[in-house]
Amino acid sequence: MDSSSLGHCFITGGAGYIGSNLADRLLALGHRVTAYDNLSTGFMEFIAEAEKHQNFKLIRGDVLDLPALTHAMAGADTVFHLAANADVRFGTDHPRRDLEQNTIATFNVLEAMRANGVKRIGFSSTGSVYGEAAVIPTPEDAPFPIQTSLYGASKLAGEGLIAAYAEGFGLSGHIFRFVSVLGERYTHGHVFDFIKKLMADPTRLHILGDGRQRKSYMHVGDCIDAMLLAMTRAHEKVNVFNLGFDGYVEVIDSAKIICSELGVTPEFTFEGGERGWIGDNPFIWLSPKKIMALGWQPKCSIEEGVRRTVRWIKANPWVLERRS
Ligand SMILES: NC(=O)c1ccc[n+]([C@@H]2O[C@H](COP(=O)([O-])OP(=O)(O)OC[C@H]3O[C@@H](n4cnc5c(N)ncnc54)[C@H](O)[C@@H]3O)[C@@H](O)[C@H]2O)c1
């Protein structure tokens, strides 16, 4: 893939799970990369390899600090905006957090782009914007969704701002609605929680909901392939893509894959109910037909993605301590 048109890439959240994997990939493709991160949930360990590269720079800063963000972005050609409060589950514990970290943060990124004349943005949105979709597999043009989480609502607002800036200021926006992304450096989400609980106590696993929730996942490498493909091949003002594996597993199945990879046979117990928490979507399966039409194919199955995640966490147990 020729990604040269992306030029100097500025990644908000570049020390996080997906952002650091993206930074490594862009460096390997020959790009200059600036990561902008406040290290609230990112780790220096994730960018240790990138930091050896002459084309890489980390700027420690907060996306809510607009003057610092604007200054840091000078000279960038493309922005990947990944910094966020990425945890969907605890929105109702602190309702302002999603608004600030996801919506206002996105506004700041767009303002910094405007000040610097940067014209391209790739944005990590989420399948949570579909709420409990009526159409499954869910296409990008599904009926306008009813929101079920503050996280989804705050990301949808971010999508709206990007579209309005594209119209008003001539930007081009690529909006990516991810399912749960698995793989190396994975540090949050229910698969992480299961692995953490099972490594602490291999004899039992308590599952929120009834375990029958159907979830779709994708491997981080496939996610990055898809983002870069879309950003080099789709040229509308606003380009919206679902990114996910074309299928799903039940939560209990992913728990069983984790157990088999860990070599443990716990007793499963269930909280009960169709949903694990407020805003949990009992059935997520996004149609990836639009990105597949550009030539994207996943290289990693859901099962292999879960297994690779377990292997990485086993090899990096420090992450279990540091990400509580
Ligand atoms: N991981 C998934 O399954 C998934 C699914 C859907 C969408 N997403 C989205 O993808 C993006 C990346 O997620 P991730 O899983 O890599 O999460 P992550 O928490 O590992 O990465 C987020 C990064 O942003 C940084 N950050 C957070 N707030 C910041 C701020 N105010 N200023 C500067 N830096 C800040 C964090 O330190 C971290 O390095 C997020 O926008 C998330 O909402 C992730």
The ligand as a Tripos MOL2 file, in Angstrom:
@<TRIPOS>MOLECULE
LIG
   44    48     1     0     0
SMALL
NO_CHARGES

@<TRIPOS>ATOM
      1 N1         -9.8390   -0.7530   22.1490 N.am      1 LIG1
      2 C1        -11.0360   -0.9040   21.6030 C.2       1 LIG1
      3 O1        -11.5710   -2.0200   21.5580 O.2       1 LIG1
      4 C2        -11.7520    0.2700   20.9960 C.ar      1 LIG1
      5 C3        -13.0240    0.0650   20.4400 C.ar      1 LIG1
      6 C4        -13.6900    1.1370   19.8780 C.ar      1 LIG1
      7 C5        -13.0990    2.3880   19.8600 C.ar      1 LIG1
      8 N2        -11.8670    2.5640   20.4240 N.ar      1 LIG1
      9 C6        -11.2900    3.9090   20.4010 C.3       1 LIG1
     10 O2         -9.9560    3.8250   19.9210 O.3       1 LIG1
     11 C7         -9.1400    4.8240   20.5570 C.3       1 LIG1
     12 C8         -7.9250    4.1970   21.1710 C.3       1 LIG1
     13 O3         -8.3420    3.2740   22.1570 O.3       1 LIG1
     14 P1         -7.3180    2.3650   22.9440 P.3       1 LIG1
     15 O4         -8.0050    1.0750   23.1620 O.co2     1 LIG1
     16 O5         -5.9910    2.3960   22.2990 O.co2     1 LIG1
     17 O6         -7.2830    3.1280   24.3430 O.3       1 LIG1
     18 P2         -6.0690    3.5760   25.2660 P.3       1 LIG1
     19 O7         -6.6780    4.0260   26.5500 O.co2     1 LIG1
     20 O8         -5.0290    2.5170   25.3180 O.co2     1 LIG1
     21 O9         -5.4760    4.8020   24.4570 O.3       1 LIG1
     22 C9         -5.8750    6.1270   24.6200 C.3       1 LIG1
     23 C10        -4.6110    6.9630   24.7060 C.3       1 LIG1
     24 O10        -4.9930    8.3270   24.7810 O.3       1 LIG1
     25 C11        -4.2880    8.9660   25.8330 C.3       1 LIG1
     26 N3         -5.1610   10.0340   26.3360 N.ar      1 LIG1
     27 C12        -6.3590    9.8780   26.9550 C.ar      1 LIG1
     28 N4         -6.8740   11.0870   27.2620 N.ar      1 LIG1
     29 C13        -5.9880   12.0120   26.8170 C.ar      1 LIG1
     30 C14        -5.9520   13.4230   26.8530 C.ar      1 LIG1
     31 N5         -6.9350   14.1340   27.4340 N.pl3     1 LIG1
     32 N6         -4.8950   14.0420   26.3030 N.ar      1 LIG1
     33 C15        -3.8790   13.3420   25.7240 C.ar      1 LIG1
     34 N7         -3.8600   11.9940   25.6850 N.ar      1 LIG1
     35 C16        -4.8890   11.3360   26.2210 C.ar      1 LIG1
     36 C17        -4.0490    7.8680   26.8600 C.3       1 LIG1
     37 O11        -2.9540    8.1370   27.7290 O.3       1 LIG1
     38 C18        -3.7840    6.6670   25.9550 C.3       1 LIG1
     39 O12        -2.4240    6.5800   25.6230 O.3       1 LIG1
     40 C19       -10.0560    5.5300   21.5510 C.3       1 LIG1
     41 O13       -10.5460    6.7040   20.9540 O.3       1 LIG1
     42 C20       -11.1810    4.5360   21.7630 C.3       1 LIG1
     43 O14       -12.3740    5.1800   22.1520 O.3       1 LIG1
     44 C21       -11.1920    1.5360   20.9970 C.ar      1 LIG1
@<TRIPOS>BOND
     1     1     2 1
     2     2     3 2
     3     2     4 1
     4     4     5 ar
     5     4    44 ar
     6     5     6 ar
     7     6     7 ar
     8     7     8 ar
     9     8     9 1
    10     8    44 ar
    11     9    10 1
    12     9    42 1
    13    10    11 1
    14    11    12 1
    15    11    40 1
    16    12    13 1
    17    13    14 1
    18    14    15 2
    19    14    16 1
    20    14    17 1
    21    17    18 1
    22    18    19 2
    23    18    20 1
    24    18    21 1
    25    21    22 1
    26    22    23 1
    27    23    24 1
    28    23    38 1
    29    24    25 1
    30    25    26 1
    31    25    36 1
    32    26    27 ar
    33    26    35 ar
    34    27    28 ar
    35    28    29 ar
    36    29    30 ar
    37    29    35 ar
    38    30    31 1
    39    30    32 ar
    40    32    33 ar
    41    33    34 ar
    42    34    35 ar
    43    36    37 1
    44    36    38 1
    45    38    39 1
    46    40    41 1
    47    40    42 1
    48    42    43 1
@<TRIPOS>SUBSTRUCTURE
     1 LIG1         1 GROUP 0 **** ****
